[in-house]
Amino acid sequence: TALLLTQFLKLVRDIRKLPPGPWGPPVVGYLPFLGVRHKTFLQLARNYGALFSARLGIQLTIVMSDYKIIREAFRREEFTGRPSTPLMHTLDGLGIINSEGRLWKNQRRFLHEKLREFGMTYMGNGKKLMEDRIKNEIHELIVSLHRAQGAPIDVNPLLALCVSNVICGITMSVRFSNGDVRFERLNHLIEEGMRLFGEVHYGEYIPLYNYLPGKALAQEKVAKNRDEMFAFYQTLIDEHRETLDINNARDLIDVYLIEIEKAKSEGRAGELFEGRDHELQLNKYLEIFSLLVWKP
């Protein structure tokens, strides 16, 4: 009895330190009432304030829904970490989004600088380069619409293709055409991968989910999808490496390859990417951009 009372008092003290938030049943918490996550969180923010807490399964979640709070939080060193979850372990903590700490900060700074050079800026010559890329894709979109000759047409894949080609041009100097088999296959892999990641993700909130029969199959399918995508990325990386001009970076793959060669020549290859595998880091970086490229 004394032990239970002690644990109860500790739980009460912990809860009092937390921001206000909704209650839910044991084990599942607020998960059954979540619905469309961002819409539910918006409504909860109206009820409990811009900073609130919710227990989703076994995971205690703190939600920030005010840009001032978010900016203040992400200025702090404590918020450069990533959760230790099965999903994050699958992603290996590399790339841009999944990395943390010093690796994340260095990659973020490096990528911001290089993206500005390729037109992701409000001022300078780079802005004109980006405008030209977008105008070219708009022209191709209009041509495709004219081909329909006034017949009903689903514009969603055409718009997705235009946005993807702008990003692909900056990222890997690749442009896809309407009906391109490679584009359709990679789009399928991204779409299926996100669905499977969602299934794997449930196990982070309810551990019993990890023991369901289909869980292992979903994880195996995720691994096969990523292997196929990585094979495509590796082909692009190899082609870029064979035609690399260190004085003329064509895209972000070139930028990373040039940085790797520069680090090797200066004897600091072991320090680059905080000592992580160079090729794997580049593949992971392309994987994250794929979420924008094929599902904008």
C-alpha positions as CSV (number, residue, x, y, z in Angstrom):
1,T,0.0,0.0,0.0
2,A,2.8,2.4,0.9
3,L,4.5,1.7,-2.4
4,L,1.4,2.3,-4.4
5,L,0.7,5.5,-2.5
6,T,4.3,6.7,-3.2
7,Q,3.9,6.0,-6.9
8,F,0.6,7.8,-7.0
9,L,2.0,10.9,-5.3
10,K,4.9,10.9,-7.7
11,L,2.5,10.7,-10.6
12,V,0.5,13.6,-9.3
13,R,3.7,15.7,-8.8
14,D,4.8,14.9,-12.4
15,I,1.4,15.8,-13.8
16,R,1.3,19.1,-12.0
17,K,4.6,20.1,-13.7
18,L,3.1,19.5,-17.1
19,P,1.2,21.9,-19.3
20,P,-2.6,21.4,-19.1
21,G,-4.1,18.9,-21.5
22,P,-6.8,16.3,-22.1
23,W,-7.1,13.0,-20.3
24,G,-7.6,9.6,-21.8
25,P,-8.1,5.9,-20.8
26,P,-5.1,3.9,-19.5
27,V,-2.7,2.3,-22.0
28,V,-4.1,4.1,-25.1
29,G,-4.4,7.6,-23.7
30,Y,-5.8,10.1,-26.1
31,L,-5.1,8.1,-29.2
32,P,-8.7,6.9,-29.8
33,F,-9.9,10.5,-30.0
34,L,-7.1,11.8,-32.1
35,G,-8.7,11.7,-35.6
36,V,-7.0,14.0,-38.0
37,R,-4.0,14.9,-35.9
38,H,-3.4,18.5,-36.8
39,K,-7.1,19.4,-36.7
40,T,-7.5,17.7,-33.3
41,F,-4.4,19.5,-31.9
42,L,-5.8,22.8,-33.2
43,Q,-9.0,22.3,-31.3
44,L,-7.1,21.2,-28.2
45,A,-4.9,24.3,-28.4
46,R,-8.1,26.5,-28.4
47,N,-9.2,24.7,-25.2
48,Y,-5.9,24.3,-23.3
49,G,-3.7,27.0,-24.7
50,A,-0.8,27.2,-27.2
51,L,1.3,24.8,-25.1
52,F,-0.4,21.6,-23.9
53,S,0.3,18.0,-23.1
54,A,-1.4,14.8,-24.2
55,R,-0.5,11.2,-23.5
56,L,-0.7,9.2,-26.8
57,G,-0.4,5.5,-25.7
58,I,2.6,5.3,-23.5
59,Q,4.2,8.4,-25.0
60,L,3.9,11.7,-23.3
61,T,3.6,14.4,-26.0
62,I,4.0,18.1,-25.6
63,V,2.4,20.1,-28.3
64,M,3.4,23.7,-29.3
65,S,1.0,25.5,-31.6
66,D,2.3,29.1,-31.4
67,Y,5.1,30.2,-33.7
68,K,6.7,32.4,-31.0
69,I,7.0,29.4,-28.6
70,I,8.2,27.2,-31.5
71,R,11.0,29.7,-32.4
72,E,12.0,30.0,-28.8
73,A,12.2,26.3,-28.4
74,F,14.2,25.6,-31.5
75,R,16.8,28.1,-30.5
76,R,17.7,25.9,-27.5
77,E,20.3,23.2,-27.7
78,E,17.9,20.7,-25.9
79,F,15.6,20.7,-28.9
80,T,18.2,19.5,-31.4
81,G,17.7,15.9,-30.3
82,R,15.5,13.2,-31.8
83,P,13.3,10.7,-30.0
84,S,14.7,7.1,-29.5
85,T,12.0,5.2,-31.4
86,P,11.9,2.1,-33.7
87,L,11.1,4.4,-36.6
88,M,14.1,6.7,-35.9
89,H,16.3,3.6,-35.6
90,T,15.2,2.5,-39.0
91,L,16.1,5.8,-40.5
92,D,19.6,5.6,-38.8
93,G,19.7,9.2,-37.6
94,L,21.3,10.5,-40.9
95,G,20.2,12.9,-43.6
96,I,18.9,16.3,-42.6
97,I,15.6,15.7,-40.7
98,N,16.6,12.6,-38.8
99,S,20.1,13.7,-37.7
100,E,20.6,15.5,-34.4
101,G,23.0,17.6,-32.4
102,R,26.1,18.8,-34.1
103,L,25.6,16.8,-37.3
104,W,22.2,18.3,-37.8
105,K,23.4,21.9,-37.1
106,N,26.3,21.6,-39.5
107,Q,24.2,20.0,-42.2
108,R,21.5,22.6,-41.8
109,R,24.0,25.5,-42.1
110,F,25.7,23.9,-45.1
111,L,22.5,23.1,-46.9
112,H,21.0,26.6,-46.4
113,E,24.2,28.2,-47.9
114,K,24.1,25.9,-51.0
115,L,20.4,26.2,-51.6
116,R,20.7,30.0,-51.7
117,E,23.4,29.6,-54.4
118,F,20.9,27.5,-56.4
119,G,18.1,30.1,-56.2
120,M,16.4,29.6,-52.9
121,T,16.6,33.2,-52.0
122,Y,14.6,36.5,-52.1
123,M,17.5,38.5,-53.7
124,G,20.3,38.3,-56.1
125,N,21.0,36.3,-59.3
126,G,19.9,33.1,-57.7
127,K,16.3,34.3,-57.6
128,K,16.3,34.7,-61.4
129,L,17.6,31.1,-61.8
130,M,14.7,29.8,-59.7
131,E,12.2,31.9,-61.5
132,D,13.4,30.5,-64.8
133,R,13.1,26.9,-63.5
134,I,9.5,27.5,-62.4
135,K,8.5,29.3,-65.7
136,N,9.8,26.4,-67.7
137,E,7.7,23.9,-65.7
138,I,4.6,26.2,-66.0
139,H,5.1,26.3,-69.7
140,E,5.2,22.4,-69.8
141,L,2.1,22.3,-67.6
142,I,0.2,24.6,-70.0
143,V,1.3,22.5,-73.0
144,S,0.0,19.4,-71.3
145,L,-3.4,21.1,-70.5
146,H,-3.7,22.1,-74.2
147,R,-3.2,18.5,-75.3
148,A,-6.4,17.6,-73.4
149,Q,-8.3,19.9,-75.9
150,G,-10.9,20.9,-73.3
151,A,-11.7,17.3,-72.1
152,P,-11.9,16.7,-68.3
153,I,-8.4,16.0,-66.9
154,D,-6.9,15.2,-63.5
155,V,-4.4,18.0,-62.9
156,N,-3.1,16.6,-59.6
157,P,-0.4,14.4,-61.2
158,L,0.6,17.2,-63.6
159,L,1.0,19.7,-60.8
160,A,2.9,17.2,-58.7
161,L,5.2,16.6,-61.7
162,C,5.9,20.3,-62.1
163,V,6.8,20.8,-58.5
164,S,8.9,17.7,-58.4
165,N,10.9,18.7,-61.5
166,V,11.8,22.1,-59.9
167,I,13.1,20.3,-56.8
168,C,14.8,17.5,-58.9
169,G,16.6,20.1,-61.0
170,I,18.2,21.6,-57.9
171,T,18.8,18.3,-56.2
172,M,20.0,15.9,-58.8
173,S,19.7,17.5,-62.3
174,V,16.9,15.1,-63.3
175,R,13.8,16.0,-65.1
176,F,10.8,13.6,-65.5
177,S,8.2,13.8,-68.2
178,N,4.5,12.9,-67.9
179,G,4.1,9.1,-67.8
180,D,7.7,8.5,-67.0
181,V,8.0,4.9,-65.7
182,R,10.7,5.8,-63.2
183,F,8.7,8.7,-61.7
184,E,5.6,6.5,-61.3
185,R,7.6,3.7,-59.7
186,L,9.4,6.0,-57.2
187,N,6.1,7.8,-56.5
188,H,4.6,4.4,-55.7
189,L,7.5,3.5,-53.4
190,I,7.2,6.8,-51.5
191,E,3.4,6.5,-51.2
192,E,3.6,2.9,-50.0
193,G,6.5,3.6,-47.7
194,M,4.7,6.4,-45.9
195,R,1.7,4.1,-45.4
196,L,3.9,1.4,-44.0
197,F,5.9,3.8,-41.8
198,G,2.5,4.8,-40.4
199,E,1.8,1.2,-39.5
200,V,5.2,0.8,-37.9
201,H,4.8,4.1,-36.1
202,Y,1.8,2.8,-34.0
203,G,4.2,0.5,-32.2
204,E,5.9,3.5,-30.7
205,Y,2.7,4.4,-28.8
206,I,1.3,1.0,-28.0
207,P,4.1,-1.6,-27.6
208,L,1.7,-4.5,-27.9
209,Y,1.2,-3.5,-31.6
210,N,4.8,-4.6,-32.2
211,Y,3.8,-8.2,-31.6
212,L,1.0,-8.4,-34.2
213,P,1.6,-10.8,-37.1
214,G,1.6,-8.1,-39.8
215,K,4.2,-5.9,-38.1
216,A,7.2,-7.9,-39.2
217,L,5.9,-8.0,-42.7
218,A,5.5,-4.2,-42.8
219,Q,9.0,-3.7,-41.6
220,E,10.4,-6.1,-44.2
221,K,8.4,-4.3,-46.9
222,V,9.8,-0.9,-45.7
223,A,13.3,-2.3,-46.0
224,K,12.8,-3.6,-49.5
225,N,11.3,-0.3,-50.7
226,R,14.2,1.7,-49.3
227,D,16.7,-0.7,-50.9
228,E,15.1,-0.1,-54.3
229,M,15.1,3.7,-53.8
230,F,18.7,3.7,-52.6
231,A,19.7,1.7,-55.7
232,F,18.2,4.5,-57.8
233,Y,20.0,7.2,-55.8
234,Q,23.3,5.3,-56.0
235,T,23.0,5.2,-59.8
236,L,22.6,9.0,-59.8
237,I,25.5,9.5,-57.4
238,D,27.8,7.2,-59.5
239,E,26.9,9.1,-62.7
240,H,27.6,12.4,-60.9
241,R,30.9,11.2,-59.6
242,E,32.1,10.1,-63.1
243,T,31.3,13.6,-64.6
244,L,32.1,15.7,-61.6
245,D,33.7,19.1,-62.1
246,I,34.8,20.5,-58.7
247,N,34.8,24.0,-60.1
248,N,31.2,23.8,-61.4
249,A,28.5,22.3,-59.2
250,R,25.4,21.4,-61.2
251,D,23.2,20.5,-58.3
252,L,23.2,19.4,-54.6
253,I,24.6,16.0,-55.3
254,D,27.7,17.7,-56.9
255,V,27.9,20.0,-53.9
256,Y,28.1,17.1,-51.5
257,L,30.6,15.1,-53.7
258,I,32.8,18.2,-53.9
259,E,32.7,18.6,-50.1
260,I,33.6,15.0,-49.7
261,E,36.6,15.3,-52.1
262,K,37.7,18.5,-50.4
263,A,37.6,16.8,-47.0
264,K,39.7,13.9,-48.3
265,S,42.3,16.2,-49.9
266,E,42.6,18.2,-46.6
267,G,42.9,15.0,-44.5
268,R,39.7,15.6,-42.6
269,A,37.5,12.9,-44.2
270,G,37.1,11.2,-40.8
271,E,35.6,14.4,-39.4
272,L,33.1,15.0,-42.2
273,F,29.5,14.2,-41.2
274,E,30.8,13.7,-37.7
275,G,32.6,10.5,-38.8
276,R,29.5,8.9,-40.4
277,D,29.6,7.0,-43.7
278,H,29.8,9.6,-46.5
279,E,27.9,7.5,-49.1
280,L,25.1,6.6,-46.6
281,Q,24.7,10.2,-45.6
282,L,24.3,11.3,-49.2
283,N,21.7,8.6,-49.8
284,K,19.8,9.6,-46.7
285,Y,19.8,13.2,-47.8
286,L,18.3,12.2,-51.1
287,E,15.7,10.1,-49.3
288,I,14.5,13.0,-47.3
289,F,14.3,15.2,-50.4
290,S,12.2,12.5,-52.1
291,L,9.3,13.3,-49.7
292,L,9.2,16.7,-51.3
293,V,10.1,15.5,-54.8
294,W,7.6,12.8,-55.4
295,K,4.8,13.8,-52.9
296,P,4.9,17.7,-52.9
